[in-house]
Amino acid sequence: MHRCSTCGNEYPSRYHFVTDSLCNQCFEKVGEEEKKPILERAESLSKEGASERFINAHKLVCPICGHDQFWKRQTLLNTPGMTFFGIEWANKQADNYVCNSCGHILWFMKD
């Protein structure tokens, strides 16, 4: 759960936030002159390298918020056996695409 620092309401995802701590409802109550610096700060929090991404010629769209800008990372798929022997580095990797708007993670594994 994510809590708004202004109203204290809790939300299930970052989709309901304009910045890391200000919910959409509180943002709507802010005066027009105050909105610009808030939006500039929100944009500066976006990950560098976020862009449109494609998997097998299909454009990725976030199933949570509908945004189409993602940044990429890779994650090891650890297994108990490899961990037991201390060779986690030998596990397979998955490509993760993280929505630049709400933070939802899409996982893809190559053969």
C-alpha positions as CSV (number, residue, x, y, z in Angstrom):
1,M,0.0,0.0,0.0
2,H,1.1,3.5,-0.7
3,R,0.1,6.5,1.5
4,C,-0.4,10.1,0.4
5,S,1.7,12.4,2.5
6,T,-1.0,15.2,2.3
7,C,-4.3,13.4,3.0
8,G,-3.0,10.2,4.5
9,N,-5.2,8.0,2.3
10,E,-3.8,4.6,1.3
11,Y,-3.8,3.3,-2.3
12,P,-2.9,-0.1,-3.7
13,S,-0.5,1.2,-6.4
14,R,1.5,4.2,-7.5
15,Y,-1.0,4.6,-10.3
16,H,-3.0,6.8,-8.0
17,F,-0.1,9.3,-7.4
18,V,1.3,12.3,-9.3
19,T,4.6,12.1,-7.4
20,D,6.1,9.6,-5.1
21,S,4.0,11.0,-2.2
22,L,1.1,13.1,-3.6
23,C,-2.1,11.4,-4.7
24,N,-4.1,12.5,-7.7
25,Q,-7.0,13.8,-5.5
26,C,-4.7,16.1,-3.5
27,F,-3.0,17.2,-6.7
28,E,-6.4,18.3,-8.1
29,K,-6.9,20.6,-5.1
30,V,-3.6,22.4,-5.6
31,G,-3.6,25.8,-7.3
32,E,-2.6,26.1,-10.9
33,E,0.7,27.9,-10.1
34,E,1.7,25.2,-7.7
35,K,1.0,22.4,-10.1
36,K,3.9,23.2,-12.5
37,P,6.7,22.6,-10.1
38,I,5.0,19.4,-8.8
39,L,4.8,18.1,-12.4
40,E,8.4,19.0,-13.1
41,R,9.5,17.1,-10.0
42,A,7.4,14.1,-11.0
43,E,9.0,14.1,-14.5
44,S,12.5,14.2,-12.9
45,L,11.7,11.1,-11.0
46,S,11.1,9.1,-14.2
47,K,13.8,6.6,-15.0
48,E,16.2,7.5,-17.7
49,G,15.9,5.3,-20.7
50,A,12.2,4.9,-20.5
51,S,10.8,4.5,-24.0
52,E,8.3,2.5,-26.1
53,R,9.1,-1.2,-26.0
54,F,8.2,-4.1,-28.3
55,I,8.1,-7.8,-27.7
56,N,7.8,-9.9,-30.9
57,A,6.6,-6.8,-32.8
58,H,3.9,-6.1,-30.2
59,K,4.0,-2.7,-28.5
60,L,3.9,-3.0,-24.7
61,V,1.1,-1.2,-22.9
62,C,0.8,-1.3,-19.1
63,P,-2.2,-3.4,-18.1
64,I,-2.6,-1.3,-15.0
65,C,-2.5,2.3,-16.2
66,G,-2.3,2.1,-20.0
67,H,1.1,3.9,-20.2
68,D,3.5,2.9,-23.0
69,Q,6.8,4.0,-21.7
70,F,9.0,1.4,-19.9
71,W,12.5,1.0,-18.7
72,K,14.3,-2.3,-18.8
73,R,16.2,-4.3,-16.3
74,Q,17.2,-8.0,-15.9
75,T,16.5,-10.2,-13.0
76,L,18.0,-13.6,-12.1
77,L,15.6,-16.4,-11.7
78,N,17.2,-18.1,-8.6
79,T,16.7,-21.7,-7.9
80,P,17.3,-23.5,-4.6
81,G,19.9,-25.8,-6.1
82,M,22.0,-23.1,-7.6
83,T,21.7,-21.1,-4.4
84,F,22.8,-24.1,-2.3
85,F,25.9,-24.5,-4.3
86,G,26.6,-20.7,-4.3
87,I,26.4,-20.4,-8.1
88,E,23.3,-18.1,-8.4
89,W,25.1,-16.3,-11.2
90,A,24.5,-19.3,-13.5
91,N,20.7,-19.1,-13.2
92,K,18.6,-18.0,-16.2
93,Q,17.7,-14.3,-16.5
94,A,14.3,-12.7,-17.3
95,D,13.9,-9.3,-18.9
96,N,11.7,-6.9,-16.9
97,Y,10.0,-3.9,-18.3
98,V,8.9,-1.4,-15.6
99,C,6.1,1.0,-16.4
100,N,7.5,4.5,-16.1
101,S,4.1,5.8,-14.8
102,C,2.9,3.3,-12.2
103,G,5.9,1.0,-11.7
104,H,4.1,-2.2,-12.8
105,I,6.6,-4.9,-13.8
106,L,6.2,-7.1,-16.9
107,W,8.4,-10.2,-17.0
108,F,9.6,-12.0,-20.1
109,M,11.9,-15.0,-20.4
110,K,13.9,-15.9,-23.4
111,D,14.4,-19.5,-24.4
